[in-house]
Amino acid sequence: MTESGPLLSVHDLCLERGGRELFRELSFAIYPGQLIQVDGANGAGKTSLFRILAGLSRYGFAGRVERHAPLLYLGHQPAVKALLTPRENLAWHVAGEARYNNDQIESALASVGLYGYEDVLSNTLSAGQHRRVNLARLYLSQCPLWLLDEPFTAIDKSGVAELEKQMLFHVERGGAVVITSHQLLRVSHRVQMLNLNEGLLA
Amino acid sequence: MSVATRNAPGTAAFCLGLLRRQLTLAARRPIEIGNPLLFFAMVVALFPLGLGPAPDKLAGFAPGILWIIALLSSLLTSDTVFRSDFEDGSLEQLLLAPQPLFLSVLAYILAHWLITGFLLALISPVFAVMINLPAEAIGALMASLLLGTAVLSLVGGIGAALTVGLKRGGMLISLLILPFYMPVLIFGSAAVQNAVIGAPAGAYLAILGSMLCLAIALAPFAIAAGLRISVDA
């Protein structure tokens, strides 16, 4: 991994949906140590941008995205199977990022407040707990770049504070986080705003 | 930088994990495994009612009947291969996995075949006896179903991948993939028919085998492309 190069760079990205221009000539680069919050109202194109950045949307936009490092993308759907236990969900995760041993999985689940729920079927868990199973990946992932699309949905206050701490930890160890959220992040680190019309604000 | 380099699991380990995951999911919902088999049993029971219970008449139709029902019960389940993963977002994560999608979709299809076609082929002698298929053709029936249903699962996977994004893809998937089921039906039932009259069925089984090889080599490309399109849309 290069020390100083960007983790991801975007050149002249333009996207139009349903005859409406969501953004045009958007260019920015994401470097290690950056914490970026994407700014925009509902329907502004934040999720579309994330799907383009992650590589899920491959057509229908103009511009170029260069990915220089592995990334972790957490979308709106939790990707948690109701018929698997939280432990199985993480151990056999379809993202295929790494093999985790039992200790790693248990400590990750404990970090998101699911201690004691490791081996119950996920269909007995609440919607917020489903999301927490998914968010446990933040404690396992080795990917330098995190793309988090509305990670705080259905998460309680103390859970949000824990996640903010984990994001801070990740940024300080040399990773980068791009996040969409309608609440302001309370972290002791500079949060850069990414405006879909004006690009990365200084 | 303190972010460690990744220790992504090897492709083989990942695909085995996927296989185990899919089989566990199926085992936790046994009704989904039982449904196609029950469907098979019900439809087999309908034929003596419709055609009349004369044993030799039924025996003449038996190869075709058994193969058509196998085809329909495979069609019935093909829609479900990727559906739940699409709905809960797992499919997006699968597409982002560093391992080749060709092999991961092959693991999905293998799991699907094991709980549908493979079980069906194992139980088929019971159904064959129900409609009076001669005992000497049962070997050919099982062999042709083992090979043929694997092709059906692979081809069905293409239809499933293309229609997974649609709310109601059931009818469309039948129209899309039934034409591709026809060669399998022709050679599968021909193998059984030949065995009934005492002729060698080997040539037909060999053709089914070569269809399977072709499908294993090509279908995962189409499935992978179909999934990317469905998730992109």
Chai-1 contact restraints between the chains, C-beta under 6 A:
chainA,res_idxA,chainB,res_idxB,connection_type,confidence,min_distance_angstrom,max_distance_angstrom,comment,restraint_id
A,L56,B,E92,contact,1.0,0.0,6.0,A-B,restraint_1
A,L56,B,V231,contact,1.0,0.0,6.0,A-B,restraint_2
A,S57,B,D232,contact,1.0,0.0,6.0,A-B,restraint_3
A,R58,B,D232,contact,1.0,0.0,6.0,A-B,restraint_4
A,P70,B,R6,contact,1.0,0.0,6.0,A-B,restraint_5
A,Y73,B,L96,contact,1.0,0.0,6.0,A-B,restraint_6
A,G75,B,G89,contact,1.0,0.0,6.0,A-B,restraint_7
A,G75,B,E92,contact,1.0,0.0,6.0,A-B,restraint_8
A,Q77,B,D88,contact,1.0,0.0,6.0,A-B,restraint_9
A,Q77,B,G89,contact,1.0,0.0,6.0,A-B,restraint_10
A,A79,B,D88,contact,1.0,0.0,6.0,A-B,restraint_11
A,A79,B,G89,contact,1.0,0.0,6.0,A-B,restraint_12
A,A79,B,S90,contact,1.0,0.0,6.0,A-B,restraint_13
A,A79,B,Q93,contact,1.0,0.0,6.0,A-B,restraint_14
A,L83,B,L25,contact,1.0,0.0,6.0,A-B,restraint_15
A,L83,B,R28,contact,1.0,0.0,6.0,A-B,restraint_16
A,W92,B,G17,contact,1.0,0.0,6.0,A-B,restraint_17
A,W92,B,R21,contact,1.0,0.0,6.0,A-B,restraint_18
A,V94,B,S90,contact,1.0,0.0,6.0,A-B,restraint_19
A,V94,B,Q93,contact,1.0,0.0,6.0,A-B,restraint_20
A,V94,B,L94,contact,1.0,0.0,6.0,A-B,restraint_21
A,A95,B,Q93,contact,1.0,0.0,6.0,A-B,restraint_22
A,A95,B,A97,contact,1.0,0.0,6.0,A-B,restraint_23
A,G96,B,F14,contact,1.0,0.0,6.0,A-B,restraint_24
A,G96,B,A97,contact,1.0,0.0,6.0,A-B,restraint_25
A,G96,B,Q99,contact,1.0,0.0,6.0,A-B,restraint_26
A,A98,B,N7,contact,1.0,0.0,6.0,A-B,restraint_27
A,A98,B,A8,contact,1.0,0.0,6.0,A-B,restraint_28
A,R99,B,P9,contact,1.0,0.0,6.0,A-B,restraint_29
A,Q142,B,A4,contact,1.0,0.0,6.0,A-B,restraint_30
A,Q142,B,R6,contact,1.0,0.0,6.0,A-B,restraint_31
A,P144,B,V3,contact,1.0,0.0,6.0,A-B,restraint_32
A,R173,B,S2,contact,1.0,0.0,6.0,A-B,restraint_33
A,R173,B,V3,contact,1.0,0.0,6.0,A-B,restraint_34
A,G174,B,M1,contact,1.0,0.0,6.0,A-B,restraint_35
A,G174,B,S2,contact,1.0,0.0,6.0,A-B,restraint_36
A,G174,B,V3,contact,1.0,0.0,6.0,A-B,restraint_37
A,G175,B,V3,contact,1.0,0.0,6.0,A-B,restraint_38
